[in-house]
Amino acid sequence: MTMATMRGPPHAARDRALAGRAAVIGSGFGGLAAAIRLQSMGFETTCYEAHDKPGGRAYVYEEAGYIFDAGPTVITAPHCLEDLFALSGRQLSDYVRLLPVTPLYRLQWSDGVAFDYVADEAGLIEQVRRVNPADVDGYRRFADYSRQVFAKGYEELGAVPFLNFSDMLRAAPHLARLRADKSVYSMVSRFVKDEHLRQAFSFHPLLVGGNPMETSCIYTLIHWIERKWGVFFPEGGTGALVRGLVRLFEDLGGTLRLNTPVDRIELRGEGKRPQHVVHGTGAPPATFDVVVSNADVHQTYAKLYRDVPGARRRQRRLERMAWSMSLFVLYFGTNKRYPDLAHHTILFGPRFKGLLRDIFRGPRLPDDFSLYLHAPTITDPGMAPEGGESFYVLSPVPHLGNAAIDWDAIAGRYGDAILESLETHLPGVRQSIVARRHFTPADFARKFGAYHGSAFSVAPTLTQSAYFRPHNRDPDIPGLYIAGAGTHPGAGIPGVVNSAKATCDTIAADFYVASH
């Protein structure tokens, strides 16, 4: 059998016919995953990063001996990372060590109810029983439903590009059977009756920028992902995982350009294979066969390809879509330890549905909040000086398109209010802080070009999922591909890493067909 008669993309490690020049714009997890895959496929790959460190939103701040991971802190589905190393016969463990986290999360409500969210079935059922014994059977049925959604939505479709409407039609019967039209919260409510448990099993969409009241129940698959593989934290922080991916990319011969923001990309030539000329600050123009944009998807069209026919139309379509909420993140280091904490704590406020409505609709900043408290030193004490703790606390807030808040004016006061509320869980915390900084929706817009300051790109609603999200391959600009939160399957580390796989499989198929 010749390569011309083979079906599907060829094996990346064998097929050097795929070689060409590829640019990846942005070194977030999706960008690095795409760069590694392209380099493994035989492309001469250059990754452009605007900042002084790789990682995109997974930036790292260091202050007074404290290490603050700016971005994602929850590592699930580690196999999608391991696959990147396996492409070249390497192992993730040779580059970074992943530490298991238990409990996965500690959930605490303002009325005093607490719930340790663990991975093992017996332990989780015991937690359910402690909150409401009558919901044990309902939880078992929910877990089985989550497993079914996982099998279809993650294992079969999670890394498959939806480039044509026919792809959606093939998946539609399965999605209909799973009632994908229902929200996460409404589906969970079919199985469990206690309100605490309903919130416990429906908060996960918030981790990828979705409203549990509106996000498709397909996202209940996150529950089974965590049940199946657990939750991990890289030794040395999320930044250590980023550095491991960069090292792999460079070991493969790839080039990373830091401090090189891309101003624009022009097309030269016509037909199916035009050349993409990347104009980056501090670097000479460079010509590529393929561009994978890991930049904000709106910025990709509004800025990078602004002079290319078709980009303005794509930009306008994106501006009509719903965008995820933003975040206020407060980083702080203390000179005392809090050994009774969990690594991940979700602190639910007195409101749930009403607060979600205010966060996702605006038009004002709510006076109350629910919080995610990240304490990496519980798992890795090296993230802070001896005797101290490193924290970040995250508050979901409206994006700038829904609430035009002057964050530069109020950020300090908002951070103070959060710290005051944390005194219940961290006694004496305000007096023990020796390092502090914050990151606001305005910072997401300024530093990452995030449209509306959105923290997770296009919102993961049913009508903005799969085929209805921006495609992994642009339909109008030949040679432009997308990886990251703004394309299929969506945000979160497994989401953006799988988006890179879907994108690079598409590139392999495109170039294979073109070459033969």
N, C-alpha and C positions, 0 to 999 in steps of 0.2 A: 504493500500500500504506500502510495506517495503522499507527501504532505498535502498535495492538491485535492486528494480524495478524502482526507480526514474530516470528520465533522467536529465543529466546535473549535475553541482556541487551542493552539498547540501547547505542549508542556514548556513552561517558562525556562526551566533550567537547560533544556536541550536546544531550543529554537533560537539561534542567534540571528535568524532572518528578521526578527522583530527589531533589531537594532536601529536606532535613530537618535535624535536629540530631544530630550524632554525637559521641560521646566515645570517645577511645582512652586506655586505662589503661596507661601505661608507654611510654617513648620509646626502647626498644631498636630495633635495625634493623627487626624485624618491626612494631613499633608505628609508627615513623616512615613505613615503606613503606605501611602501612594508612592512616595519617593523610593522606599525600600523595594516595593513590588516592581516598579519600573526598572530600577537598577538591576534587580534579579532577572528581569526579562531580557536584558541586553541593551536597554536604552542608556545612553550617556546622560545622566540626570543631574540637573542643578536645582537646588532648593533655595528660594529667596525668602529671607526673613527680615522684616522691617526693624525688629528690636535687637538689643545687644545680646540676648539669650534666645535659644530655641524654645519651642513649646507652645507658642501662640498664647492662648488663654491659660495654659498650664505654665505660667511664668513663676519664678521663684524670687521672693524677697528675703534678704538676710539682714538682720539688724541686731547688734549687741549680742551676737551668738545665737539668736533665735532664727529658725528657718520657717518661713511661711510659704506654703504652697498656695499660689493665688487662685488656681482653678480647680479642676476635678480632683476629688479626694477618695472616691469610691471606685475600686477596681473590681469589676465582675467579669465573668466569661474569660478567664485568662488565656484560654486556648486560642482566641483570636489574635492575641499578642504572640503566643508561642509559634503560631503559623508563620509569622513574618520571619522569624529566625530559622525555621525549618526549611524555608525556600532555598537557603544556601547551606543546609546541613549543619546549622548552628543551634544552640539552645539558649533560651531566654535566661535560664539560671546562670549561664556563664557571664551575663552582662548585668543582671540585677536580681536581687532576692525579693520575692513577694512573701509578705508575712500575713498569715490568716488573722482575721479580726473576728472576735466573738465577745458579746453578741454582735450580730450584724448591725443592729441599731437598738438603742434604748428609747422607747417612746414614753413621754410623760405628758400628762394633761394637767390643766390648771386646777382641776378638782381633786388632784392627788392620785389618780389612777396611773399605774405604771405597767409597761409591757416590754419584756425583753424579746426582741425579734431575733430568733435563732434559726439556723439552717436545718438542724435535725428535726425530723417529723415528731418524734415523741416529745422533745423539749418544747416545740412550738404548740403542739396540742395541749400540753400542760399549761402554757401561758394563756391560751384561749380559755381553757377550763377555769382558770383562776379568775378571769374577767367575767365570763358568762358561760356556765356549764351547758346551757341550752343551745349554744352555738357550735359545739364540738362537731356534730354531724354535718352541719352546714359548712364549717370550715373544710372538712374533708372533701365535700363535694366541690367547693371552690378550688381547692388545690388540684383536684382532678381536671376541672375546667381549665385552670391555668396551664397545666401540663399539655392539654390538647392544643391550646393556643400557641404555646411554645413550639410544639412539634411542627405546626403549620407556619406560624408567623416568623419564627426565628430560624429553625433548622432548614426549612424549605425555601423561604422567601426573604430572609434577612439580608443576604448578600447577593440577591438576584436583581439586576437592574430592570426597572419598569420603563422601557423606552417607547413602547407602543401601547395603544389602548387595548389591543388584543391580549397583551400581557395581563392587563387588569381584568379583562373578561374571563380569562382562564382561572384567575384566582377568586373571582367574585362568588361562585357557588360555595367555596370553602369559607369565605369571609361571612357570607350570609348565614351559613349553618352555625357559625360561632357567634352570630348576632353582633357583628362588628359595628353596627349602627348604634349600639348602646354605649353609654359612657362607662368608664371604669367604676365610678362610684355607684351608678345604678346597677351594674352587673354584680358588684360585690354585695350590694344590699339585697339581691335576690337570695343570697346564700346565708348571710349572717344578719342578725337583728340588732345587736348591741351597737350603739353609735360609736363607742370607742373602737370596737373591732372593725366597723365599717371604715373609719378613718385609717386604722392601722394597715388595712389591706388595699387602700386606694390612694395613699399619698405618693406612690412611686412616680406618677407622671410629672410631679413637681421637679424631680431630679433631671428630667429632660425637657423642662420648659412648658409642660402641659397642665391644663386645668383638669383635675380629676372629674369635675362635673361635665366636661365637654370632650375630653380626650377619649378616643375610641377604646373600647374594652380589649382590643388586641394588645394593648400595653399592659394588661394583667400578666403577660408572659414574663415580665420582669420578676414577678414573684417566683416563678419556677426557675428562672436563671439563677437567682440567689439561692434557692433551695438546692439546686443541682450542683453548683460550683462554689458557693459561698461568696464572701467579700474579702478583699485583700488590700494591703497597703504596702507600697514598696519601701524597703529599708533605705533610709535616707530621704524619703519623701517622694512625691510624684515627680519632682524634678530629677530624681535619680533614674526613674523609668525613662523620662525624656532623654537624658544623657545616654542611656543604654541604647535607645533607638537611633540616636545620632551616631554613636560609635559604630553600630551595625551598618548604617548607611555609608559611612566613610570607609569602613573596612571593605565594603563591596566596591569602592571606587567612586562613590557619589561625592558631589561638591555642595557644601552648605555655605551660603553667603549671608552672614549676619550684618546688621546695620545697613541693609540694602532694601529700602522700601521701593516697590515697583510703582512708577507713576502712570504708565500706560503701556498697552500692547497693541501693536499695529499688525495688520495682515499684508503680506506681499505675495503676489501671484493670485491666480484664480483656479477654479475647479475644486476638486475634492481634497487636494493636499496643498493648501497655501502654507506659506511659512509665517510663523508668529515671531515678531521682533519685540523682545522684552526690553523696555527702557527702565532701568533701575538706577536710583540715586547712588552715586559713587561707584558705578560699574559701567563699562562700555555696553552699548546695545548688543544683544546677543540673539541669534536666530535659532528657532526650535521647530521641530516637526509637530510636537504635541505640547499643550499646556494643560496642566491640572490645577485648577484654582481651589485652594483651601482658604482663600480669603472669604470674608462675609459675602454671601451670594449676591446681595443687592449691590455691594461695592464692586463686585466683579463686572457688572454691566454698567453701573452708573459712573465708574471711574476707569477701571482697567481697560475695558473695551469700548469706551465712550465714543470713539470715532468710527466704530465698525458698524455697518448696516445691520439692523436687527437687534442691536444691543438696547437701544432706547425703548423698543417695544417690550422686550423682556423686563426692563427696569420698571416700566409702568404696570405691567402685570404683577410684579412682585409687590409694588406699593399698594395694590388692591387686596393683597392677602392679609390674613391675620398673623401677627407676630407674637412670639412668646413673651412672657413677662421679663422684667429685668431683676437685678439683685442689688442689694446693698450688702457689702461684705466688710466686716470689721476684723482686723488682725491684731492680736495683742499677745504679749508675753508677760508672764508673771514670775515673781521671785519665790513663789511657794507652789507646792504640789497639791493636787486634788486626786488622790489615788483611788477614790471610790467612783470616779466617773467612768462611763463607757467611752470608747473611741468615737463613736457616732451617737449623738443624742438629738432626737426630734422633740422640740418643746411646743406642743399645741397650745394655742391661746384659747380663750373662752368661746370664740366664734370660729366656725369652719366654713360653712357655705357662704355666709355673708362676707367674710374676709376674702375668700377666693374671688367672689364677685368684684370686690373693690380692687383687688390686685390685677385682675385680668380685664376690667372694664374702665377703671379710673372713675371720675376724672381727678380725684384727689388722693393724697397719700393717707392710708388708714392710720388712725391714732394707735391702734393695737397691732400686734404682729404675732406670727408663729415663727419659730427660729430653728435652724439647724446648727448645732454646736459640734465642731470638729476639734478633737483633742488628740493629735497624732502622737504626742509624747506618752500616751497610755500604752501604745504598741511599740513605739520607737523613742526611747528617752533621749536619743542623740539629736532630736529636733530642737532641743533647748539646752541652755547651760545647766550644769548639775544643780538640782534643787528647784528648778523652774519648770513651767509648762508653756508650751506653744499652742495657741488657739486660733481658730477663726470661727466667727459666728456669721451666719448668712440669714438675711431677711428678704423673702420675695417681695418685690415692689412693682408698681405699674411701669411699663416702658414709657419713654418720653413722648410717644405719639398718643398715649392715653392720658397722661398726666404731665403737663409741662412744668415740672418742679425745678426750682433753682437749687440744685444739689450742692453747688459750691457754697451757697449761703447756709444751708441747714445740715450738712453732713455731720458736723461736729456734735450738734445738739441731738441728732437722731442716734448717733453712736452712743452718746451719754445715756439716752433713754434705754437703749438695749442693755447696756452694762448695768443700769439700775435694776432692770428686770431679772438679770442673771444672778443677782445677789442671793436669791432664794436657793439656787443650785450651786453657786460658787461663793460661799461666804467670804467677805472681805476682799473680793476680787478688785474693786476699784482702787484700793489702797496698795495692792500688790503689783500693779501694772508698771513695767519698766520699759516696754516698747509697744508702740501702737501706730497703726495706719489704717486707712479705709479705701474702699473702691466703690464707686457709685455708677448709676446708669450713664451719667455724663462721661465717666471714664471709659465705659464700654464703647461709647460712641467715638470719643477722641482717640483712644489708644488702639482700638481694634477695628475702627470703621464700622461698628455694628449699627445697622439701621434701627432707628428709634432707641438706640442703647439696649436693644434686646440681648439677653444673655444666651439664648439658645436658638436664634434664627427663626425660621418659619415655624409657627405653632403646629404641634402634631395632632391636628383634628382629622376626622375621617376624610373630609373633602380636601385635605392637604397632605395626604399620605400616599405612599407608593407612586403610582403613575401621576397623581395630582400634585406631587412635590416637584420642584425644579429637578430636571432629569440629570442623571450622571453624565450623559453626553448631550451637549447643547444641540438642539435640532436645526439651528440656523447657521452656526459658525463652525465650519469644519475644523477639527483638530482641537476644539475647546472641550474640556471635560471638567466635572465638578466633583469634589470630595469634601466631606465635612457635614456639619449639622444641618445645612440648608438643603441637602439632597437626601435621597433614599439611602438607608432607612430612617435617619434622624440623629438627634443629639445623644450624648453619653459616649463613654469610651468605646463600648462594643459597637454602638451605632456608627460612629465616625470611622472606626477601623474597618467595619464591614462595608461602609460606603466606599472606602478605598479599594476593597476587593472587587466590589461590583463595577467600579469605574475601570480598574485595571484589566479585569476580564473583558470588558467592552473594548478597551484599547487593543488588547491582544487579538480579539476577534476581528476588529476593524482592519488592523494592519495585516493580519493573516490573509484576509480576503483580498485586500488591496495588493498584496505581494504575490498572489498566486492566481 
